[in-house]
Amino acid sequence: MKNYQVVKWIGNVVFIALFGFVTFFGIGPVLIADGSFQERMLTLAVVILIFIALIIGIIFWNRYWNKKQKQG
């Protein structure tokens, strides 16, 4: 296994962990919080934006390392 493959795997594990943290700490307050409806929807909007950023990040991460793999 080459170094770039190890880095790619570590990066993917980090992204999976980030998705797990955002799901646990982001969706939990939306479902269980005792705040107002408006507050819960604002939290949901922020969580969705974080998910979108993570999805874009992992797409670019994998494209970068796939290009690196093809070059090497």
C-alpha positions as CSV (number, residue, x, y, z in Angstrom):
1,M,0.0,0.0,0.0
2,K,1.5,3.3,-1.1
3,N,1.6,6.5,1.1
4,Y,-1.1,8.3,-0.9
5,Q,-3.5,5.4,-0.3
6,V,-2.8,5.5,3.5
7,V,-3.5,9.3,3.5
8,K,-6.6,8.8,1.4
9,W,-7.9,6.2,3.9
10,I,-7.1,8.4,6.9
11,G,-8.9,11.3,5.3
12,N,-12.0,9.1,4.6
13,V,-12.0,7.9,8.2
14,V,-11.9,11.5,9.3
15,F,-14.8,12.5,7.1
16,I,-16.8,9.5,8.4
17,A,-16.1,10.6,12.0
18,L,-17.1,14.2,11.1
19,F,-20.4,12.9,9.6
20,G,-21.0,10.9,12.8
21,F,-20.3,13.9,15.1
22,V,-22.5,16.2,13.1
23,T,-25.3,13.6,13.0
24,F,-25.1,13.0,16.7
25,F,-24.6,16.5,18.0
26,G,-26.6,18.2,15.2
27,I,-29.7,16.1,14.6
28,G,-30.1,15.3,18.3
29,P,-30.8,18.9,19.3
30,V,-33.2,19.3,16.4
31,L,-35.3,16.2,17.5
32,I,-35.0,16.4,21.3
33,A,-34.5,20.1,22.1
34,D,-37.1,21.9,24.2
35,G,-36.6,25.2,22.4
36,S,-39.1,27.0,20.1
37,F,-39.9,25.7,16.6
38,Q,-38.0,28.6,15.1
39,E,-34.9,27.7,17.1
40,R,-35.1,24.1,16.0
41,M,-35.5,25.0,12.4
42,L,-32.5,27.4,12.5
43,T,-30.4,24.6,14.0
44,L,-31.7,22.2,11.3
45,A,-30.7,24.7,8.6
46,V,-27.2,25.0,10.1
47,V,-26.8,21.2,10.3
48,I,-27.9,20.8,6.7
49,L,-25.3,23.5,5.6
50,I,-22.6,21.6,7.5
51,F,-23.7,18.3,5.8
52,I,-23.5,20.0,2.4
53,A,-20.0,21.4,3.2
54,L,-18.8,17.9,4.3
55,I,-20.2,16.3,1.2
56,I,-18.5,18.8,-1.1
57,G,-15.3,18.4,1.0
58,I,-15.3,14.6,0.6
59,I,-16.0,14.8,-3.1
60,F,-13.0,17.1,-3.7
61,W,-10.9,15.0,-1.3
62,N,-11.6,11.8,-3.3
63,R,-11.2,13.5,-6.7
64,Y,-7.8,14.9,-5.6
65,W,-6.5,11.6,-4.4
66,N,-7.9,9.7,-7.4
67,K,-5.9,12.1,-9.7
68,K,-2.9,11.6,-7.5
69,Q,-3.3,7.8,-7.8
70,K,-3.6,7.9,-11.6
71,Q,-0.4,10.1,-11.9
72,G,1.7,7.8,-9.6
